[in-house]
């Protein structure tokens, strides 16, 4: 069966969605627009309480489309939020691309994925193609550490396989592996003193933190592991021996044992840097201290090559003279969190490039092909029948 997308319709749909401001925590207007569209397609739509849990004004949007044939449900997902500047986006078409006017991001990350999802459903309906039960998930605050998917009400979902449409890689590259990540926050407490009058009575938290960082393995640790300290704050005056420094960073690895080792190493550097340090005081000795907090931001993802969704993606790409390449990513997406909840969802590219910048653009040919591939996968999933692994 030939499933043809309407290129004009999907392009106009994307440009309309791009114009709707949807910063992290402020996705409500976009969610309301999508809700109207989804109900028009016959979906049952609901919003969970992720907004309350994340401090936003809108929860994740979930839409359930009944299938036309008995089959396992299939999940498709993309996020609604965009990074800034995004208060006023003017999409422009030129030379086979859509860009912003240069004063804002474009919002193709991830509204291209949303538009492709919607167009795939429209195209399938127009073609009269078989459709399995579909669970469409539109998350909030993905750009703030995957907060929407972390607080998604998974009890509402029954699909165990699907796709996340959220990658800027070339279209033939499908992300099947991604690292887990730990967020770390450290506070180093020194001893305050007047830097000019009695510096020997103080212990500089800046110096102590620097000694810890000098020992720390950062950057590319090995093929599967990275680490970074990205934020350092401390000090209020140049004539005070700084009593407090705060640091924030992360560690990532495709292998959990290596992630645990790296996070432990980062804490050990602070322990070693402070060990044996003290200054005299009238009451005896004053010693520095530290607080080290580590939290798992998201789990790793490793989708097996035998995945039936991957097979369908590969078949859809072969129809377009593409050879699917399974790749590992260094970043995390909603697919990581979903994988931790038992949902295998490889990440499909949408044609977006230079995301998170005012030079962001969308390659239309790849965008159209993404929607076509999604439609083929949905139709192929329907043809497998119920309960087929």
C-alpha positions in Angstrom: 0.0 0.0 0.0 1.3 3.4 -0.9 1.3 5.8 2.0 2.0 9.3 0.8 2.4 12.3 3.1 1.1 15.7 2.2 4.3 17.8 2.0 2.5 21.1 2.0 0.3 20.1 4.9 3.2 18.9 7.1 5.3 22.0 6.3 2.5 24.3 7.2 1.8 22.3 10.3 5.4 22.6 11.5 5.5 26.3 10.8 2.3 26.9 12.8 3.6 24.9 15.7 7.0 26.7 15.6 5.3 30.0 16.0 3.7 28.9 19.3 6.0 29.8 22.2 6.6 26.8 24.4 9.6 27.3 26.8 10.2 24.8 29.5 7.4 25.0 31.9 5.3 27.1 29.5 4.0 24.5 27.0 0.3 25.1 27.7 -0.6 27.0 24.5 1.0 24.3 22.4 -0.6 21.5 24.4 -4.0 23.1 23.8 -3.4 23.4 20.1 -2.3 19.7 19.9 -5.3 18.6 22.0 -7.7 20.1 19.4 -5.8 18.4 16.6 -5.6 15.0 18.3 -9.3 15.0 19.2 -10.1 15.8 15.6 -8.2 12.7 14.6 -10.4 10.7 17.0 -7.9 10.4 19.9 -8.7 10.2 23.6 -6.6 12.9 25.1 -5.4 13.5 28.7 -2.8 15.5 30.6 -0.9 14.1 33.6 0.3 16.0 36.6 3.9 16.4 35.6 3.6 20.1 35.5 2.8 20.3 39.2 5.8 18.0 39.9 8.2 19.9 37.8 7.1 23.5 38.7 5.6 24.1 35.2 2.2 25.2 34.2 1.4 22.2 31.9 1.7 18.4 32.2 2.6 15.8 29.6 0.0 15.4 26.9 -1.0 11.8 26.2 -3.2 10.8 23.2 -4.7 7.3 22.6 -5.8 6.4 19.1 -7.8 3.1 18.7 -6.4 0.7 16.2 -8.2 -0.5 13.1 -6.7 -4.0 13.5 -5.9 -6.1 16.5 -2.2 -5.5 17.3 0.1 -4.5 20.1 0.0 -0.8 20.9 2.9 1.3 19.5 4.2 4.4 21.2 5.5 7.6 19.5 6.9 10.4 21.4 8.4 13.9 21.1 8.8 16.8 23.5 6.9 20.1 23.4 9.4 22.4 25.1 12.1 24.4 23.3 15.2 26.2 24.6 15.4 30.0 24.3 15.2 32.5 22.8 11.8 31.4 21.7 9.2 34.1 22.6 8.8 35.2 19.0 9.7 32.7 16.3 9.4 33.6 12.6 10.0 30.5 10.5 11.3 31.2 6.9 11.6 28.8 4.0 14.6 29.0 1.7 16.6 26.6 -0.4 15.0 23.4 0.9 15.3 24.5 4.5 13.2 26.2 7.2 15.1 28.6 9.4 14.2 31.3 11.9 14.8 34.9 11.2 18.0 34.7 13.2 16.7 36.3 16.4 15.5 33.1 17.9 15.8 29.3 17.8 13.6 27.6 15.2 12.0 25.1 17.6 12.5 22.1 15.2 13.8 20.5 18.4 11.4 19.0 18.8 8.4 20.4 16.9 9.6 18.7 13.8 9.1 15.4 15.6 5.6 16.5 16.7 4.6 17.5 13.1 6.0 14.3 11.7 4.0 12.2 14.2 0.8 14.0 13.3 1.3 13.8 9.6 2.1 10.1 9.8 -1.3 9.5 11.4 -3.1 11.7 8.9 -1.4 10.0 5.9 -2.4 6.5 7.2 -6.0 7.6 7.7 -6.1 9.1 4.2 -4.7 5.9 2.7 -7.0 3.6 4.6 -4.0 1.7 5.9 -4.2 -0.6 8.9 -3.3 1.2 12.1 -2.4 -0.5 15.4 -3.5 1.1 18.7 -1.3 4.2 19.1 -0.1 5.9 22.2 1.3 9.4 21.4 3.2 11.1 24.1 4.2 14.8 24.1 6.4 15.6 27.0 7.2 18.8 28.9 10.5 20.2 30.2 12.7 17.7 28.3 15.4 20.4 27.9 15.5 20.7 31.7 16.9 17.2 32.3 14.1 15.1 30.8 11.8 16.2 33.6 8.6 15.5 31.7 9.4 11.9 30.9 10.8 11.4 34.4 7.4 12.4 35.9 5.3 10.8 33.2 2.3 8.8 34.4 3.5 5.4 33.0 0.5 3.7 34.5 -1.5 5.2 31.6 0.6 3.5 29.0 0.6 -0.1 27.8 3.0 0.0 24.8 6.3 -1.6 25.3 7.8 -0.6 22.0 7.8 2.6 19.9 9.9 5.5 18.6 11.1 8.8 19.8 11.4 11.4 17.1 14.1 13.7 18.5 17.6 13.5 16.8 19.6 15.9 14.7 21.7 13.1 13.2 21.6 12.3 9.5 18.3 10.4 8.8 19.9 7.0 8.2 21.4 7.1 11.7 19.1 5.6 14.4 20.1 6.0 18.0 19.8 2.6 19.9 22.3 3.2 22.7 22.7 6.2 25.1 24.4 6.7 28.4 23.1 6.9 31.9 23.9 10.2 33.7 24.5 11.3 37.2 24.1 14.9 38.3 26.5 16.0 41.0 26.4 19.0 43.3 29.2 19.8 45.7 29.6 22.4 48.5 33.1 23.0 49.8 33.2 24.8 53.2 36.5 26.5 54.1 37.2 28.9 56.9 36.6 32.7 56.5 39.3 35.2 57.4 40.4 38.7 56.5 42.7 38.1 53.5 44.9 41.1 54.3 45.0 41.1 58.1 45.0 37.4 59.0 45.0 35.1 55.9 46.7 32.3 58.0 43.5 32.0 60.0 41.5 31.0 56.9 41.1 28.1 54.6 40.1 29.1 51.1 37.2 27.0 49.7 38.3 28.2 46.3 41.8 26.7 46.8 40.4 23.5 48.3 38.0 23.0 45.3 40.9 23.8 42.9 43.0 21.1 44.5 40.2 18.6 44.1 39.6 19.5 40.5 43.3 19.2 39.7 43.1 15.6 40.8 39.9 14.8 39.0 39.5 12.9 35.7 37.2 15.0 33.5 36.3 15.1 29.8 36.6 11.8 27.9 37.3 9.1 30.5 37.0 6.1 28.1 35.0 5.1 25.1 31.8 4.9 27.2 32.3 7.5 29.9 32.5 11.3 30.2 32.5 13.7 33.1 32.3 17.5 33.5 32.2 20.2 36.1 30.2 23.0 34.4 29.3 25.5 37.2 31.5 27.0 39.9 30.3 29.7 42.2 32.0 31.2 45.3 33.2 34.3 47.0 31.7 37.7 47.7 34.7 40.0 48.2 38.4 40.1 47.2 39.5 40.7 50.8 37.9 37.7 52.3 39.3 34.1 52.4 36.4 32.4 50.7 34.4 30.2 53.1 32.1 28.5 50.5 32.3 27.3 47.0 29.5 25.5 45.1 30.1 23.3 42.1 27.7 21.5 39.7 28.6 18.8 37.2 27.8 15.4 35.8 29.1 12.0 34.8 27.8 9.8 32.0 28.5 6.3 30.9 26.9 3.6 28.8 28.0 1.1 31.5 26.6 1.5 35.0 29.6 0.1 36.7 31.8 2.7 35.1 29.4 5.5 35.9 29.4 4.5 39.6 33.2 4.4 39.5 33.5 7.8 38.0 31.0 9.4 40.4 32.8 7.8 43.3 36.1 9.1 42.0 34.8 12.7 41.8 33.7 12.6 45.4 37.0 11.0 46.5 38.9 13.9 45.0 37.2 16.3 47.4 37.8 13.9 50.3 41.5 13.8 49.5 41.8 17.5 48.9 40.4 18.3 52.3 42.1 15.5 54.3 44.6 16.8 56.9 43.7 20.5 56.3 43.1 22.7 59.4 43.8 26.1 61.0 44.3 27.0 64.6 41.5 28.9 66.4 41.0 30.0 70.0 38.8 26.9 70.5 41.3 24.5 68.9 41.4 23.4 65.3 39.0 24.4 62.5 38.7 21.9 59.6 37.1 22.3 56.2 34.3 20.1 55.1 32.3 19.3 52.0 28.9 18.0 50.9 28.6 15.8 47.9 25.2 15.0 46.3 24.7 12.7 43.3 21.5 11.9 41.6 20.7 9.7 38.7 19.3 12.0 36.0 18.3 9.2 33.7 19.1 5.5 33.0 21.1 4.2 30.1 19.4 2.8 27.0 20.5 -0.2 25.0 18.1 -1.5 22.4 18.9 -4.9 21.0 19.5 -5.4 17.3 16.7 -7.9 17.2 14.1 -5.2 18.0 11.1 -5.5 15.8 10.8 -1.7 15.6 14.4 -1.5 14.3 13.6 -4.1 11.6 10.6 -2.0 10.5 12.7 1.2 10.4 15.3 -0.6 8.4 12.7 -1.9 5.9 11.3 1.6 5.5 14.7 3.1 4.9 15.6 0.4 2.3 12.5 1.5 0.3 14.2 4.9 0.1 17.6 3.4 -0.8 19.0 4.1 2.6 20.9 1.7 4.8 20.0 2.0 8.5 23.0 2.7 10.8 22.6 1.9 14.5 24.5 4.4 16.5 25.4 5.2 20.1 24.7 8.7 21.4 26.6 10.6 24.1 23.5 12.4 25.2 20.2 11.5 26.7 16.6 11.8 25.5 13.1 10.8 26.7 14.0 7.4 25.2 16.4 6.8 28.1 13.8 7.4 30.7 11.2 5.3 28.8 13.7 2.5 28.5 14.0 2.5 32.3 10.3 1.9 32.4 10.4 -1.0 30.1 9.7 0.7 26.8 12.1 0.1 23.9 12.0 3.2 21.7 14.9 3.9 19.2 15.4 7.6 18.4 14.6 8.6 14.8 16.1 11.7 13.2 13.8 14.5 12.0 16.0 16.6 9.7 16.8 19.3 12.4 20.3 20.7 12.6 22.3 23.2 14.7 19.7 22.9 17.5 19.9 25.1 20.6 21.2 28.0 18.5 19.7 30.9 16.5 21.2 29.2 13.4 18.9 26.1 13.8 17.4 24.8 10.6 15.2 22.0 9.3 16.1 20.1 6.1 12.8 19.6 4.4 13.6 16.4 2.4 14.8 14.7 5.6 11.8 16.0 7.5 9.4 14.6 4.9 11.2 11.3 4.8 11.0 11.1 8.6 7.2 11.3 8.5 7.1 8.7 5.7 9.3 6.3 7.6 7.1 6.8 10.8 4.0 6.0 8.7 5.6 2.9 7.2 6.6 1.6 10.7 3.1 2.2 12.1 1.5 0.3 9.2 4.1 -2.5 9.4 3.5 -2.8 13.1 -0.2 -3.2 12.4 0.4 -6.0 10.0 2.3 -8.1 12.6 -0.9 -8.8 14.5 -1.3 -9.1 18.3 1.3 -10.6 20.6 4.0 -11.1 18.0 7.6 -10.5 19.3 
